[in-house]
Amino acid sequence: EAQVTQNPRYLITVTGKKLTVTCSQNMNHEYMSWYRQDPGLGLRQIYYSMNVEVTDKGDVPEGYKVSRKEKRNFPLILESPSPNQTSLYFCASRGAGRNTDTQYFGPGTRLTVL
Amino acid sequence: LAKTTQPISMDSYEGQEVNITCSHNNIATNDYITWYQQFPSQGPRFIIQGYKTKVTNEVASLFIPADRKSSTLSLPRVSLSDTAVYYCLGTAGGYNKLIFGAGTRLAVHP
């Protein structure tokens, strides 16, 4: 089954404790992306990756890092989480074509930073 | 920057047709218009996509006027399970940076 998986699904942590949210897709997609979703603000793009070792900033990259060492994986790293990063995070992937390709979203990771 | 504007919320009743309009004044010439559906605590799901005129699939229809500055998502005969947030997708700086607006929260009542 074609899917995007994220782990963990829920995470409660404390300020300053480094964490990683993993994202994996089994569709051999070149393009992967991370979003955060906050009440009243909709989905905002954090980072995206066009292919292995190619990443770029979205609209809200501050406080986040990403890496793309393998095509299927695109982890989101919070080196020093802060309470304003409490949010619902989604990973997505799609093929390499122009925006006629559908984005597939993961189930989400709900992060709480105390 | 290609931002989108949609109504914040809409209400409907089962069996009615629902039309949600999105404004995207700065859409790039080569960009397509895409709509997603999102249920609470789930990731968005692709509904429909088009470039101009009209596109129809098993879920919805999408109407795009010639100037492409807006689009209308049409959901025929909605049911309670269509209660969700609907997003019209814009782009900025090429198709890699994707911008979701605040979305339209559709509530379908019995």
Interface residues (C-beta under 8 A of the other chain):
Chain A: V4 Y31 S33 Y35 G40 L41 G42 L43 R44 Q45 Y48 M50 D56 G58 D59 L88 F90 A92 R98 N99 T100 T102 Q103 Y104 F105 G106 P107 G108 R110
Chain B: N30 D31 Y32 T34 Y36 S41 Q42 G43 P44 R45 F46 Q49 Y87 T91 Y95 N96 K97 L98 I99 F100 G101 A102 G103
